[in-house]
Amino acid sequence: MKEKALEVLKKCREDLKIVCFKRILVLTGLVAVVTSVAFLSVLMSARDSVAHIPVKLDVFEDILKSKGQNIEAIDSDRFTEISKRDKELAHVFLRRNFLGRVDYTLYRVKQGENFWGIAKRFGVSIDTIIGANPDLKSLTAYVNQEIIVMTKRGVIHEVKDREENLELLSELYRVDIERIKQSNDLSKGKGEIRLGDVIFIPGAKPVYMHEDLKNFYARRSMFRSPMSGTYTSLFGERRHPVTGERSFHDAVDIRAKIGTWVGAAAEGTVTYAGWLGNLGYTVKIRHKDGYESLYAHLSKIYVKPGEKVHQGKLIAKTGNSGRTTGPHLHFAIYHKGKAKNPLNYLW
C-alpha cells in the first residue's frame, strides 16, 4: 500500500514538472512575441522620422557626401535657403546650429495624411509646422514630403540682420523676452542673439513665410471658430464612422458635449435653420464675397432665416441629431458653392 502511494506521488510530481515546463514555454513564447512587436514598432517609427538625438560628425559627413555637400558649406549657409533645396540638409543644419531647447523631428508624410493631422499627432498646431518649414508654398501635403516638426508650439527664427535683438523679436512675435531666453541656449552670446543664430520662439505664430501662404493668413481675420473643442474628423477622404464606407468629408467635426454654445463664424445672414436629412438640425449663414458656413447635428436653434448675425453670436447648441455616432458639431465652409477646408480659415 505504501509503495503504491509512493508511486502515485512520484507520478504526480512528474506531471507537475510537465505542466510547469509547458507554462514556462508558453510564457517564453509570449515574451518573445511582445518583444518582437515592440522592436518592430521602433523600427517602423524610425523609418518615418529621425529622433532628436546627438548624431556623430561622421554620420553628418556621410549624408553630406551623398549629396555633394560638406560641413563648412552647410554651416555658412542659411536655414531658410537650405530648406528650399533639401529638407534632410536643413535637418543636418539644425542639428549643428539650432539653439532652441526643444526636440524636433524630420517627418515623412504618409498616404492619407495632412498637416493638421500631423500637427495634432505631435501636440502642436499648423502654425508650428509653417514656422519650421519656410519653404512651404501650400498647405496641401503629398506622400513622402519631408517636413520638420517641432514637439512644442512655436516657430524657428533665423537672425538675418545685425540690428536684430531680443527686444525687437519680443515685440515682433509678442512673446516675453524671458520666455525666449529660457527656450534657447544663449550662453555663447551672453544672453543675446547674434547674426546667424537659429532660435526657437515659444508659442509664437509664424511671421515670415512663403509668399503663396500669405493669402491663407489674410483669410484668418474673416472667420473664427464657432466653438472650442477637439477636431475628431478633418476635411477630406475618410472612412464614414456610421456606414464604414470611404467617402469625402466636406467639413470638420468638433467634439463637444450636448448643449455647448455655437457661435456664428462670421457676420452674415441666416439662409436656413431647421432639419436637413442626415445632418439633423442645421443652420446655414451667407457671408460676404460668396462665402457660406454650415453648422449641423445641433440640438437647439436660436436663429431663423433672414436674420442678420454678427461674428460670435449664439446661433445654436450642439447635439446629436441626424446620423451620428456621438455629439459633435459638423462645421463646413463653402465658397461660391464649393466646399473649402475650414482649417484654411480657422487655424
N, C-alpha and C positions, 0 to 999 in steps of 0.2 A: 504493500500500500504506500509505504514511504517512498519506495523507488519510483512508483507511478507518479506520485505528487511531484517529485524532483524533476521527472521527465517533462511533466506538464509545465512546470515553472521555467525549465530551460527553453521549451518551445516558445513560451510567452516572451521571454527575453529576446529570442531570435526574431520573433515577429515585430517586437518593438523596435529593434535595430533597423529592420527593413523599412518600417513606417518612418522612422526618424531620417533615414537615408533619403527616402523619397521626398520628404519635406524639404530637406536640405537642397536636393536637386531642383525642386520647384522654386524655392526662394532664390537660389543662384541664378536660375533662368530669368526670374522677374527682375532681379538686379541688373542682369546683363541687358535686358530689353530696355529698361528705364535709362541706363547709362548710354546705350546706343542712340535712343531717341534724343536725349539731351545733347549728345555730341553732334548728331546730325542737325539739330536746331541751331547750334552755334555755327556750324559750317554754312548753313543756309543764310543765316543773318549776316555772316561775314561776307558772303558774296554780294549782298545788297548794299552794304555800307562799310565804311572804313572808320573804325572807332577812334576816338581822340586819345591815343596813347603815344608815348615817345617813339619816334622812328629813327633808327640809326642813319648816319650820314650816307653809308654805302647803299642803303635802300633808296634814299633820295637820288643818289647818283645813278643808280640803275634805271629809275623811272625817267630821269632827265636824259640819260644816254639814249634810251629807246625813242626819245622824242627830239633828239638832236640839240639838246639844251645843256647848260651847265649851271652850277650853283651860283657863280658870280653874276651871270646874266639874269637869273631869276631874282636874286636879292636886290639888284639895281633897278628892277622893273617896278611897275605899278600894279597893285592888286586889280584895279578896275580893268586895265588893259589885258592882263593875263586872263582874267575871267572871260573876256570876249573870245580869246583864242583857244583856250584849253582848260576845262574845269579841273582836271587832275593836277595840272601845273599850278592852278590857283590854290588848290588844296595843299600842295607842297609849299607854296609861298607862305600860306597862313601858318603852317607847322613851324616855320623858321622865323616869322616876323610878327605874328599876331600877339598883342599884349593883353588881350582880354582873358579874364579868369572865368571862362565858360567853355563847356565842351561843344563840339560841333562834329558834323558827320558829312562825308561825301556820299550822297544818296543817289541811287539809280532808279528812275521811275519805272514801275512795272505796269503791265496791261491792266487797264481799267482804273488806274489811279489818277487823281488830280491834286493840285497844290493844296487845296483846302483840306482834303483828307489826310495828306501827308503832314500838314501843319498840326492838325488835330492829333495825329498819332504821336507826335513829338511834344505835344503840350504847348505849342506856340501858336502864332497867328499867321495869316497870309502876309501881313506886314513884315514879319520876321524873315520869311523866305525872300521877299523882294529886297529887303535890306541887306541880305547876304549874297545876293546874286545880281550885281549891277548890269549884267549882260542880258537879262530877261527882256524880251520885246513884247511878249504877251503872257497872259495867264492861262494859256492852253498848253497843258503838259503833253508830251509824247513819249512813247515807250523807249526806254534806255537813255532818256535825257538825264544828264548828271547835274545835280544841284547841291549846294552846300546848305545844310540845315543846322541852325543853332539849337541848343537844348534849353535856352531861356529866351524870353521875349526881349527883343531889342534889335539894333542894327549894327552893321560893321561900318566904321567911318575911317577913311584914309586921309591923313593930313597931307594936303597938296600945296599949301601956302604957308610961308614962314610967319605970316601975320596971324595965323590961327592960334587960339589959346582956349583954355578950358572955359573961360567966361563966355566967349563967343559961342562955343559948342553948347554950353548950358542954355543959352538964350535961343539958339537955333533949334535945338531938339526939345526944349522945355523940360530938361532933366536937371536935377540938382547936381552941383559940381561934386559934392562929396560922394554921391552915388556913382558918378563916372569914375572917380578915383578908386573907390572900393572895388569896382568891377574890372580894373586893369592894373597891370604891374608897371607902374610909372616910376619905379625906384631909380632907373638909369637917368631919367630926366628930372630927378629931384621933385617929383610930383607934378611936373609939367609935361606937355606934349611937344614933340619935335617934328620937323619936316620928315615925311616918310613913315611916320608911325601909323600902325593899323590898330585901332582900338574898338572896344565894344561900348555902345551907348545903351544901357539897360532900359527896357520899357519904352523905347522911342519908336516912332513911326519913320519910315524912310523919307528923306528929303531929296536925295539925289537918286535918279533912276533913268532908265532909257526913255527917250522922247516919246516913243509909242505907248508907254504905260501912263504917261501924264494925263491922257484923256480919261482913263479909268478913274483917276483920282479926282478929276473935275466933277464926275458924276456923284461922288460920295456926298456932296453938300445937298443934293436934291432929295435923297431918300434916307430914312433912318429905320432901324429895325423896329418892327411892330411890337416886339416884346423881347425880354431877355430869356435866355434858355439855351439848351444844348441842341445842336443840329444833329438829328438822328438819321436823316437821309438827305443826300445832296442832289443837285441838278445833274441830270444825265441818265445814261442807261443803268438799270438796276434790276434785281430780281424782286418782283412785287411781293410784299410781305403777306398779302392775303391769298392771291392766286398762285404764287410761286413761279409765274411766268416772267421772262425777261421783257422789259418794256422801257420806254423812255419816260423819265420823271421830269416834268417841266416846271418843277418848283423845288423848294427846300422844306423839310419838315422840322419843326422846332418842338421839342418835348416840353410839356407843361401840364400842371395839374388842371383838372376841370375847374373852370371859373376864373382862370387867370385873365387879367385885363389885356385886351388887344387894342393898340393904338394905330391910327392912320399913318402909313409910312411916309406920306407926303400930303400936302394940301391938294384938294380936288373936289370933285362932285360924285356922289354915290350914284351908280348906274344900276346896281342890282343889290337886293337884300332879301334873301329867302332861301328856300330849299332848292338844291341843284344836284339831283341824282346822287351818284356815289360820293360826291363832295359834301353831302349833307347841307347844313345851314351855311350859307356863303354870302360874302359881301364883296362887291366889285367897286372900285373907285377909279374914275378917269382923271388923269393928271395932265399937265401941260406937255407940249412937244410930242404928243402922240403916245404917251405912256399910260399904262393901266396896271393897277395892283389888285390881287385877288387873295382873299382870306377864307379858308374853308375848314370844315369839321367843327364848326362853332356850336356852343350850347345856348347862347343868347345873343340877339342882335339889338343894337341900340340906335340904329340909323335907318333911314328909308330912302328910296330912290328920289333923286333930285336935290337931296340935302347937301349943302356945302360943308366940308370939314377942313379943319386946319391940321397941320402935322402934329401927331401925338394925341389927337382927340380920341377918347374912348369910343370905339365903334362896335365892339362885341366882347364876348368872353369865350375862352377856349372850351372845347368839348370833345365829344367822341361820336358825333353824328355822322351819318353816311357809312361808307365802307372803310373801316379802320381796324387796327389791331390794338389800339390804345389811344388815350387822349393826347392830342398834339395839335399844332397849328400848321396847316398846309398853306405856305405863302408863295405866291408867284408874281412875277413882273413881266409885262408884255410891252413891246414897242411896235406900234403900228400892226398889231395883231400877231406878232411873232414872239414866242416865249424867249426870255432872256434869263441868264443865270443871275438870280438875286444877289449872290455873293459878290458879283462885279460892282454892285451898287451899295452894298452894306458894309463891306469889310473895312 
